[in-house]
Every structure is written in C-alpha cells, then in structure tokens.
Amino acid sequence: MDVIAVVVTYNRLELLKRNLACLRRQTVPPASIVVVDNGCTDGSGAWLDGQPDLTVIHQSNVGGSGGFHTGMDHAFRQGADWIWCMDDDVFPRPDCLERLSAYAGDAEVGILAPRRLMEGRVYTNDFLRYNLDGPFASMYAGRLSKMRVDAPLEIAGTAFEGLFVRREVVARIGLPNKDLFIFCDDTDYCLRTVQAGYKILYVPSALMDKERFFSDDNWSVRQQKKKWKRFYQIRNSTYLNHHYGHNWGVRYLRGLNGALGYVLIAFFTAPFSAAYRWRDIPLFWKAYRDGVKERLGRMAVR
C-alpha cells in the first residue's frame, strides 16, 4: 500500500520542522512526503529546498483548500493508494500511520481520521452526522467532543488534520474545493465523501498532537488575530448550507443566524474593544450574501 503524506505550510517553519520530524519517525513510513509551500515568506521555502527526501511544491498563498487541492492532485497523479493530509501544526505520534493503516482494508471506508490531542487532552471537532433539515440547529450533529470514544467509530466529518483518504474517493468525488480558501473545505470534502456512499472511520488509537495558539492572549487580542478568518467562516458555512441544505430555512436562515451573531458582537463591542469595528458589520453582511450567491474565492478582508 503506497501512502503519500501531504503537508500544507504557511510561515510556520519551526512547526513544519517538528511535523516533518514526526512523519520521518513513523513505524510504517509513507512512501513519500509532499510539502506544499503556500507562498511562505519566513524562509520555509529555502529550507524545504534543502531537504532531499521531500517533494516540494511552491505556489502562491491559495489558502488551506488550495494547498490540499494541489498536494492531493500531485499524490493522486503519483499513484498513491492512500493520501495522508495535514497542516503543519499537527504532529503524528510514531505509530499513527500504522494504526490508521490497520483499518484500510475495508473497501467501504473512504476516509480514516486520527484522534487529535492538545496539551494531552482530546481535541476534536469531528461529528456523527449532518443536519441538513433543521435551520435553527448546527449542521454538525453528534459532536464527539461531548462523547467518550474508546473504539473505532463511524463518523460523518473530520478535519484536514490527519485526514487519510482512499484513492478511489478522490477518483470519484474529485479534489477539495480550492475556492473555499480556508474554513469548511474539510466539511465539504467529507460531506461529498459520505454522499458518494463511503464511510468515514474515527480511529482513537491513532494519535496526533496539535499545537495550541493564542493561549496567552486576552479576548480582544485573540479576536483581532482571528477576525479575518471569521469572514471566510461566515461565507463558507453559508455556502455549505445553501448548496447542500434540504429546505429554504437551512439554505438561507442558518447562515443568516451565524452572520447576525458576529454583527451583534461587532455592534456591542466596537466602542469598548479593538477586536471589532463598526466597519466590519457590512463586511459580515457581504460574506453572508456571497455565501448565498455561492461566490467563492479569496476575499479582501484584511
């Protein structure tokens, strides 16, 4: 079984080095490692070019979705049986790939997902099923974060943080939607996988550590750093609900509810905090409208 690992990186050289060290120490090593340099400006590109055991692809910053689109396309064209996708801020433990591979023999399983840990505690946004009917509840039903899982479990969604995908899935549903840029690209890919009839299996014995960010920041500073992502979050989640929703309420109201939440936060905190400004409010509204109209691509939100 030929496994190609795909790592997408952007300006986090020290984390990238740690990630690659973990990949190189796997008890069952991947056949090759592909690193997609998403327009790094911190010296990562030059460092990567000096690593003879890596396949490096340099491109402009097209976001996580564009990075995985490029990396998975390369791995597929190289004949990979399975493609192991991850960002540069996750660190698979030595037997992670071995434990995932133990469940690769079931032809009904299209994606395998490891258990992620943050500072030793289970970290997960994985979930059991999609809610495409009820507009006033989350799309993500049956969150694993509220469950104790001690054995492999069939789920409906996971993240591009160790996602292990079968070649046949890529052949059938294609590559990640690169126009999402960041946020919800993994949800979209998992949903397409499930709709194509494949299972997604969560493997809690396959462990992967995840870096924690912003832990020392107060609320205002943390929101300032993450604000640009919120516009993509609103637009892309609205797009998913509009594109896949089973009724008018899901297609229009669920995304609107999410957008209004951030509008209210901006409205009430702008006078007291640097996190949001009143000028952000029309940008949140535009993000919602773009999602409904399914206008994707990179946004001018910084």
N, C-alpha and C positions, 0 to 999 in steps of 0.2 A: 504494500500500500504506500503510494507516494504522497507524502504530505508536504505542502509548501506553506510556510508561515508568511503572512503579510502584515507588516507593521507600518502604520502611518504616523509620521512625526512632523512636528512643527515647533521649532525653537525651544526644545527641552532636552538639550544634549546630555546632561547628566542622567536624566531619567531614561533616555534612549539607551545609553551605555549599560545601565542596570538591566533594562528589559532584554537587551541582546545577550548579556551575560547569562541571564536565566534561560533563554532559548538555547544557548550553546551547551548548557548543562543538562539538557533533558535526557532522561534514561533511554527514551526512544526518540532520537533526534529527528527533526524534519529533514526531508531530502534537500531542501534549500530554504533560505530566508530572503524574502524580498522586502526592502525598505523603500517606502515612497516618501521622498523628501518634498513636503508640500510648501516649497518656497522658503526654506529656513534662512534666516539672516544671522544666526548666532554661531556660525562655524560648523554646524552639524553636517552640512553638505560636504565640506572639505574633509572632515573626519571620516565620514562614510566612504568617501572615495579611496581612503587608505585601508579599508577593510577588505582583504582579498576573498573572504568566504561569503560575502554578501552580494546580492544583486540589488543595485541601487537605481532607482528611477527618480530623476529630478523633474519637478514641474512647478508651475505657479501655485499659489495657495488657492485651491478649489474646495477647501473645507474637508471635513472628515468623509462625507459621502463621495466627493470627487476622488479623494485619496483611495478609498476602498474600491471604488469603481475601477481605477487604474490598476491597483495591485491585484485584485481578483481577476481582472481580464488577463493580466500577464500570467498569473498562475494557471488559469484555465488553459491558455494557449500553450503553456509548457507541459500540459498533460497531467496536472495534479489530480489525484483521486479525491483528496480532501484538501480544503483550504482553511488555514487557521488564521483568523483575523483578530487584530488587536491594535489598540492605541499604544503610545509609548509610555503610558503611565500605569501599566499593569505588569505584574511580574509573576509568571507561572512558576510554580514550585517544580522541583526536578522531575517528579513523576506525573505531572499534569497531563501531558500529551499521552503518556502511556495509559492513564486511567480513562481518558476520553476515547482512545482508540479501542479499548476493550468493548465498547458498545457500537462500534462502527459496522458490525456485521449484519445488523438488522436493516434490510433494504427499505423498510418503511420510515426509518429515521433519516430525515434530511439535514437536521442541524443538531449538534451536541453543544451543550453550554456548561462551562465550569462553574464552581462556586467561587465567588469573589469575597475577599476579606479585606477590611480596612482597619488597621491597627488591631488585628487579631479578632475582630468581630465580623460576623456575617454581614455583607453589604450586598443588597440585591434590589433591583427594580424589575425583576422577572415576574411574570404573572401567568395565570392559568387559562384565561380565555378573553376574547374581545367582546365588549359590549357595543354593538352597532345599532341598538334599538332604543335605549333609554337616554334621552338627551340631557337629563339632569344628574347623571352619574358618570363616573370616569369611563373612558374607553377601556382601561386596564382593570379587569375584574379578577379577583382571586389573587391578590398580591402575595408573593412568597415572603415578603418582609413581615407579614403577620402570621406566618406559619412556621412550624418546626418540620424540617425536611431531613430525614436521615437516610433515604434510599432514592435511587433514580426515580424521577417523576416527569411525566409528560406535561409540558407547559405550552404556552402559545406565543410567548415573546421573551426575548433576551436582548442583550446589548452587543455592540461590536467591541466587546472587551473579552476576547477569548472565544467568540463565535466560531464554531468548527462546522464547515458546510460541505456537504457531499457534492461531487462534480455534477451528478445528474440534476441536482436542484438548479445549479447555475445554467445548465443546458436548457432546462425547461422554463425557468422564470426570468432568466437574464441576470444582469448586474444590478447593484444598488442604484437608486435614482440619484445621479450626481447633482441634479438641480436643487436638491434639498439643502445642500451646503453643510449644515450642521443641525442636529436635533431631528429626531423621528425617522432618520434614514434606516436605523436598525428595526424600529417598529414596522415600517413599511415593508422591509425585506422579509421579516418574519411573517407578517400577515400574508404576503404573497406566497410564501412557502406553505403555510397552512392551507390556504385556499387551493393550492395545487395538489393537496392530498398527502403531504408529508407530515411526519411527526417531528416535534422538537423535544429533545430529552435533556433535562437538567441532571447533571452528574455531581452530587455533592462531595464525592471523594476526590474529584479533580480540583485542586485548589490553586488559586491565583490571587496574589496580593495586589491591592490598589492603593495608589498614592492619595493622601488626603491634602486638599488645598484649602486655603483661606481660613485655617483653623484658628489663627490668632487675630483675625480681623473682626472689627465690630460690624453690626448690621449694615451701616451706611457704606463703609468701605467695601464690604463684600458685595453689596448690590451694585455699586459703581463698577466693580471689576466684571461683573457678570451681566450687566444690563444689556450690552449689545447682543448677547445670546437670547435674551427674552423676546426680542422681536422675531427671531427665527423660530423660537418655541411657539409663539402665538400663530405665526403664519403657517408653519408646517403642521402643527396639530390641527389647525382649522382645515388645511388641505386634506389631511387624512380623513377627518370626519366628513368633509364634503364629498370626497372621492369614494369612500367606502360605506358611508352611512346608509342605513336601510330606510330611513324616513326623513321627512323635511326637518323635524326637530333636531336630529343628530347632525344633519348636513349644515344647518345654519345656527341653531341655538347653542350647541355645545361650544363651538369655537367662540361665539359671541360672549358667552359666560366667562370663558378664560380671559378674553381680551378686556372685558369690563373689570375683572379683578385687578389687573395691572393699572388700568385707567384710574380706578379709585385709590390705589396705593400711591400713584404719582400725584393725584389731586390733593390728597390729605397730607402727604409727607413733604411735598416740594417746598413749603415755607420754612420747614424746620431741619431739613436734611439735604445733603448734596447728592444723595443717591439718585433721585429723580428730579426732573424739572417739568414744568407745565408744558414745555415744548415737546416733551416725549409723548403727550397724550395723542396728538394727531398721528404720530408715528405708530403707536399701538393700533389705532384705528385703521391705518393703511395696511399694517401687517395682517389684520383680520380680513380686510377686503381682498388683499392679494391671495390669501388662502382660499377664500370662497370662489374667487375667479380662477384659482389654480395657476396663478402667475408665480413661478418659482425662479430660482437663480440667486445670485449674490445680491444682497441688499446694501444700500448705502445708509448704514445706521450708526456708524461710529462717531 
